[in-house]
Amino acid sequence: MKIDVEQLEACKRRISVEAPTEVVQQAWEAAYGRVQKEARLPGFRKGHVPRNLVKLHFADDVRREVAQRLIPNVYQEALAQTRIEPLDEPHLHDVKLEEGAPLSFTAEVEVKPEITLGEYKGLAVRHTPAPVTEEQVDETLARMRESQAEFRAVDRAPATGDLVIIDYTLAPEGLPPAQETGYAFIVGDGSVMSEIDQAVAGMSGGSEREVGVRFPADHRREDLRDRPGTARIKLVEVKEKVLPALDDGFARSLGDYPTVDVLRAAVRKQLEAQREQENRRAREDAVADALLARHELPVPEALVMRHIALLVEHARERMRRQGVDPDRVQWDYNKLVQELRPGAEKTVRRTLLLDAVAEAEKLAPGEADVEAEITAIAAQTQRAPAAVRGMMEKSGDLEGLRLQLREKRALDFLIRYASITA
């Protein structure tokens, strides 16, 4: 088999392949045999159509059989001989496939760039760990009080922070109106159109008001974008937010906290654990950025688009968890790709460089490391480790886990040898 490899770009290769006639003919004969077993013609039982009639009546089926089996086999053999590891499916060109003649084609593929590592030990990094302050503890306790707040009906005009319940009719200009009863929102939180939010501020219970509105230019419904209209509002009820006192009784209501001081200590401990993780990530980012600053390398488009697709799917999943069907949302994918591309390219460069460091320092995780991580995941999800491993093997996530552990070990190595100053 003749194989020629041409470098088109730093991350792109063109593989020209020619398989000899005898290999092609063997594939053609095998295809004739497979098609003949299934062939049907009037006057012949299935599988008993003579070869000459198979050639006459089923030539397209035979050729399709050859193409579907021979071309992938030859392509895989070419990859094995050249030791090329494509990042995506090949783009085939100039395919020549005929009985009794050599098979030839060209395949264009993307590959990882060849990385020549410069100095990566002793990276100079500035990083100042952020401490947990008393103000942050107070803010967390305030949010906990907010989560336990009650709303009590009051007989007065709504104020910022009040919960109001309204009936409304929203009539976009030139479109059918929409009505809803018992709609609730917090005054001033930005969850409704500003004209409606402002209108309820001066109303009293049971009163009605009509105001002009204009839909935002980025409304999810294209036909409503920047469209004027009117809103007729009836204020049904006003409820005032009442926060619980920050005392021992409040602490006990949240769990095994006999006093507010014990609750405060528990909150601080939790915040410190979170802050440690945040400081760790910030330290990793600082070291990775220092590594990136010392190395220029091209990025394969296939890996960039794969990462963008992953980000989009994460966004879709967040919408599903919020009760929104992402398929009903109009996505401007061209704009989305443009916005996500810079971050995706940086992430790919970082991953490639860390992989090169891991390769140079032989930092691949062992099976014991993988098992320890699976056990940790199992504990978090309350599943058996064997079940978690089985699911990860089936979904393909197990290899991703190994790559994550490999990257973490590379970051640990770089941090250990880095010169970190505050």
C-alpha positions in Angstrom: 0.0 0.0 0.0 1.3 3.4 -1.0 0.9 6.2 1.6 2.0 9.8 1.4 1.5 12.4 4.2 1.5 16.1 3.5 1.5 18.8 6.2 -1.1 21.4 5.1 -1.1 23.4 8.3 0.4 23.0 11.8 -2.6 20.9 12.8 -3.8 19.5 9.5 -2.5 16.6 7.4 -3.4 15.3 4.0 -3.0 11.5 3.7 -2.8 10.2 0.1 -3.5 6.4 0.0 -3.4 3.8 -2.8 -4.3 0.2 -2.1 -3.2 -2.4 -4.6 -5.5 -4.1 -7.1 -5.3 -7.5 -5.5 -6.6 -6.0 -2.2 -9.5 -4.3 -4.0 -10.3 -7.5 -5.9 -10.5 -9.5 -2.7 -12.9 -7.0 -1.3 -15.0 -7.1 -4.5 -15.2 -10.9 -4.4 -16.2 -10.9 -0.7 -18.9 -8.3 -1.5 -20.2 -10.5 -4.4 -20.5 -13.3 -1.9 -22.4 -11.3 0.7 -24.7 -9.8 -1.8 -25.3 -13.1 -3.5 -26.5 -14.6 -0.3 -29.3 -12.0 0.0 -30.1 -11.6 -3.7 -33.6 -12.3 -5.1 -34.6 -12.5 -8.7 -37.7 -14.1 -10.3 -37.1 -17.8 -10.9 -34.4 -18.1 -8.3 -34.5 -18.8 -4.6 -32.9 -16.4 -2.2 -29.1 -16.9 -2.2 -29.1 -19.0 -5.5 -28.9 -16.2 -8.1 -25.9 -17.0 -10.4 -22.9 -14.8 -10.1 -23.2 -13.3 -13.6 -26.7 -12.2 -12.8 -25.6 -10.7 -9.5 -23.0 -8.7 -11.4 -25.7 -7.5 -13.9 -28.5 -6.7 -11.5 -26.8 -5.8 -8.2 -23.7 -4.0 -9.3 -24.6 -0.9 -7.3 -25.2 -3.0 -4.1 -21.8 -4.7 -4.6 -20.0 -1.4 -5.1 -21.7 0.0 -2.0 -20.6 -3.0 0.0 -17.0 -2.6 -1.1 -16.9 1.1 -0.3 -18.5 0.7 3.1 -16.0 -2.0 4.2 -12.8 -1.4 2.2 -12.3 2.3 2.5 -12.5 2.4 6.3 -10.2 -0.6 6.6 -7.6 0.9 4.2 -7.9 4.3 6.0 -7.3 2.6 9.4 -4.3 0.7 8.1 -2.9 4.0 6.8 -3.3 5.6 10.2 -1.6 2.6 11.9 1.4 2.8 9.5 1.8 6.5 9.7 1.0 6.7 13.5 -1.3 9.6 12.9 -4.0 10.1 15.5 -6.9 12.2 13.9 -9.0 14.4 16.1 -12.1 14.2 13.9 -13.6 12.2 11.1 -11.6 12.5 7.8 -12.7 14.6 4.8 -12.3 12.2 1.9 -11.5 13.6 -1.6 -10.7 12.1 -5.0 -12.0 8.6 -4.2 -11.3 6.2 -7.1 -12.9 2.8 -6.6 -13.4 0.4 -9.5 -13.3 -3.4 -9.8 -9.9 -4.6 -11.1 -8.1 -1.3 -10.3 -6.3 0.2 -7.3 -8.3 2.1 -4.7 -7.0 5.6 -4.1 -8.2 8.6 -2.1 -7.0 11.5 0.0 -8.1 12.1 3.6 -7.7 15.5 5.3 -7.6 15.3 9.1 -6.7 17.5 12.1 -4.1 16.4 14.6 -2.7 17.7 17.8 0.1 20.2 17.3 3.7 19.1 17.9 4.7 20.8 21.1 8.2 21.7 22.1 8.2 22.5 25.7 10.3 25.4 26.9 11.1 26.1 30.6 8.1 25.1 32.7 9.7 24.5 36.1 10.1 27.5 38.4 7.3 29.6 36.8 7.1 33.0 38.5 3.5 33.5 39.7 1.7 36.2 41.7 -1.1 34.8 43.8 -2.6 36.1 47.1 -5.0 33.7 48.8 -8.2 35.5 49.8 -9.3 35.0 53.4 -12.8 34.6 54.7 -14.0 37.9 56.4 -16.5 38.5 59.1 -18.5 40.5 56.5 -18.8 37.4 54.3 -20.0 35.4 57.3 -22.6 38.1 58.0 -23.7 38.1 54.4 -24.2 34.3 54.4 -26.2 34.5 57.6 -28.3 37.2 56.0 -29.0 35.0 53.0 -30.0 32.2 55.4 -32.4 34.6 57.1 -33.8 35.6 53.7 -34.4 32.0 52.8 -36.5 31.6 56.0 -38.4 34.9 55.5 -42.2 35.0 55.7 -44.5 37.2 53.7 -47.4 38.8 55.6 -50.3 40.7 54.1 -50.3 44.4 54.7 -52.8 47.2 53.9 -50.6 49.8 52.2 -49.1 50.7 48.9 -46.3 48.3 47.7 -42.6 49.2 48.5 -39.4 47.8 47.2 -38.9 44.2 48.4 -42.6 43.6 48.9 -44.3 40.6 47.3 -47.3 41.7 45.2 -50.0 39.6 43.6 -51.6 41.0 40.5 -54.1 40.1 37.7 -53.0 41.6 34.4 -53.8 41.8 30.7 -50.8 42.4 28.5 -51.7 43.6 25.0 -48.8 44.0 22.5 -49.6 46.3 19.6 -51.1 44.4 16.7 -51.0 41.0 18.5 -53.6 39.2 20.7 -53.5 40.1 24.4 -52.4 37.7 27.1 -54.0 37.4 30.5 -53.0 36.0 33.8 -54.5 36.0 37.3 -52.7 35.6 40.6 -49.2 36.5 39.2 -46.7 37.2 42.0 -43.4 39.0 41.9 -41.1 41.0 44.2 -41.2 44.7 43.6 -37.9 46.0 42.4 -36.2 42.7 41.7 -36.3 43.2 37.9 -38.3 40.1 37.1 -41.1 42.0 35.3 -41.2 44.8 32.8 -40.0 48.1 34.4 -43.3 49.9 33.5 -45.3 47.3 35.4 -42.9 47.3 38.3 -43.1 51.1 38.6 -46.9 51.2 38.1 -47.7 49.0 41.2 -45.7 51.2 43.5 -48.4 53.8 43.8 -51.4 51.5 43.8 -53.6 50.3 46.6 -55.2 46.8 47.1 -58.1 46.3 44.6 -57.2 49.3 42.4 -56.5 49.0 38.7 -54.2 50.9 36.3 -53.3 50.8 32.6 -49.8 51.7 31.5 -47.9 51.8 28.2 -45.1 49.3 27.9 -42.4 48.4 25.4 -40.9 44.9 25.1 -37.1 44.7 25.4 -35.1 44.5 22.2 -33.6 41.1 23.3 -37.0 39.5 24.1 -36.9 35.7 23.6 -39.8 36.0 21.2 -38.7 37.7 18.1 -42.1 39.0 17.2 -42.2 41.0 20.5 -38.8 42.6 20.4 -39.0 46.4 20.8 -42.8 46.2 20.3 -45.0 48.7 22.1 -48.2 47.8 23.9 -50.3 48.3 27.0 -50.7 46.5 30.4 -53.8 46.7 32.5 -53.0 45.8 36.1 -55.2 45.0 39.1 -53.4 44.9 42.4 -54.8 42.0 44.4 -52.6 41.8 47.5 -49.4 43.2 49.0 -47.2 41.2 51.3 -44.4 42.4 53.4 -41.2 40.4 53.9 -40.6 39.6 57.6 -37.1 38.2 58.5 -36.5 35.9 61.5 -34.4 37.3 64.3 -30.8 36.2 64.2 -30.9 34.4 67.6 -30.5 31.0 69.2 -34.0 30.0 68.2 -33.2 30.7 64.5 -30.0 28.7 64.8 -31.8 25.7 66.3 -34.4 25.9 63.5 -31.7 25.2 60.9 -30.4 21.9 62.5 -28.0 20.8 65.2 -26.9 24.4 66.2 -27.7 25.0 69.9 -26.7 28.7 69.7 -26.2 31.4 67.1 -22.4 31.3 67.9 -22.3 27.6 67.0 -24.1 28.4 63.7 -21.7 31.2 62.9 -18.7 28.9 63.5 -20.2 26.3 61.2 -20.9 28.9 58.5 -17.3 30.2 58.7 -15.9 26.6 58.5 -18.0 26.0 55.4 -17.0 29.3 53.8 -13.3 28.5 54.5 -13.6 25.1 52.8 -15.2 26.8 49.8 -12.5 29.5 49.8 -9.8 27.0 49.9 -11.2 25.4 46.7 -11.5 28.9 45.1 -7.9 29.7 46.1 -6.7 26.4 44.7 -8.4 27.1 41.4 -7.0 30.7 41.3 -3.5 29.3 42.0 -3.9 26.7 39.2 -5.2 29.4 36.8 -2.2 31.7 37.7 0.3 28.9 37.0 -1.5 27.8 33.8 -1.5 31.4 32.6 2.2 31.7 33.3 2.8 28.4 31.3 0.6 29.7 28.4 2.6 33.0 28.4 5.8 31.1 27.7 4.4 28.9 24.9 2.8 29.8 21.6 1.0 27.0 19.8 -1.8 26.5 17.2 -5.1 25.0 18.2 -7.0 22.4 16.2 -10.4 23.6 15.1 -11.9 20.2 16.0 -11.0 20.6 19.6 -12.2 24.2 19.8 -15.6 23.3 18.3 -15.8 20.2 20.6 -15.3 22.4 23.6 -17.8 25.0 22.4 -20.4 22.2 21.8 -19.8 21.1 25.4 -20.4 24.6 26.7 -23.6 24.9 24.7 -24.9 21.6 26.0 -24.1 22.7 29.6 -26.2 25.8 29.0 -29.0 23.7 27.6 -28.9 21.5 30.6 -29.1 24.5 33.0 -32.2 25.6 31.1 -33.8 22.2 31.5 -33.1 22.3 35.2 -34.9 25.6 35.4 -37.9 24.2 33.6 -37.2 25.8 30.2 -37.2 23.7 27.0 -34.0 24.7 25.2 -35.5 23.6 21.9 -38.1 26.3 22.1 -35.5 29.0 22.5 -34.2 30.7 19.4 -30.4 30.2 19.4 -28.1 32.4 17.3 -25.4 29.7 17.0 -23.1 31.8 14.8 -23.0 34.6 17.4 -22.7 32.1 20.2 -19.7 30.4 18.6 -18.1 33.8 18.1 -18.5 34.8 21.7 -17.3 31.4 23.1 -14.4 30.9 20.7 -11.7 33.0 22.6 -12.3 31.2 25.9 -12.5 27.8 24.1 -9.2 28.4 22.3 -7.5 29.3 25.6 -8.9 26.2 27.3 -7.6 23.9 24.4 -4.2 25.5 24.6 -4.1 25.0 28.3 -5.2 21.4 28.0 -2.6 20.6 25.3 0.3 22.2 27.3 -0.6 20.5 30.5 -0.8 17.2 28.6 2.6 17.8 27.2 4.0 18.5 30.8 2.3 15.3 32.0 3.9 13.4 29.2 7.3 14.9 29.8 7.2 14.1 33.5 5.4 10.8 33.2 2.5 11.9 35.4 -0.2 9.6 34.1 -2.5 8.5 36.9 -2.4 4.8 37.9 -5.4 2.6 38.4 -5.3 3.2 42.1 -5.8 6.9 41.5 -8.7 6.2 39.2 -10.3 3.9 41.7 -9.9 6.4 44.5 -11.7 9.1 42.4 -14.5 6.7 41.5 -14.9 5.9 45.1 -15.2 9.6 46.0 -17.8 10.1 43.2 -19.7 7.1 44.5 -19.8 8.5 48.0 -21.0 11.9 46.8 -23.8 10.3 44.6 -24.6 7.5 47.1 -24.0 4.8 44.6 -21.8 1.7 44.7 -18.3 2.2 43.2 -18.8 -0.7 40.8 -22.0 0.9 39.5 -20.3 4.3 39.0 -17.4 2.6 37.1 -19.9 0.7 34.9 -21.8 3.9 34.0 -18.6 5.8 33.3 -17.3 3.0 31.1 -20.6 2.8 29.2 -20.8 6.6 28.7 -17.1 7.1 27.8 -16.6 9.3 30.8 -14.0 7.0 32.3 -11.3 8.1 29.8 -12.3 11.7 30.5 -11.8 11.1 34.3 -8.3 9.8 33.5 -7.5 13.0 31.5 -8.8 15.2 34.4 -6.6 13.3 36.8 -3.6 13.6 34.5 -4.2 17.4 34.1 -4.5 17.8 37.9 -1.2 16.0 38.5 0.4 18.3 35.9 -0.9 21.3 37.7 0.2 19.9 41.1 3.7 19.4 39.6 3.8 23.0 38.2 2.6 24.5 41.5 5.2 22.5 43.5 8.0 23.9 41.5 6.6 27.4 40.9 7.9 30.5 42.5 4.6 31.9 44.0 4.6 35.4 45.6 1.7 37.4 47.0 
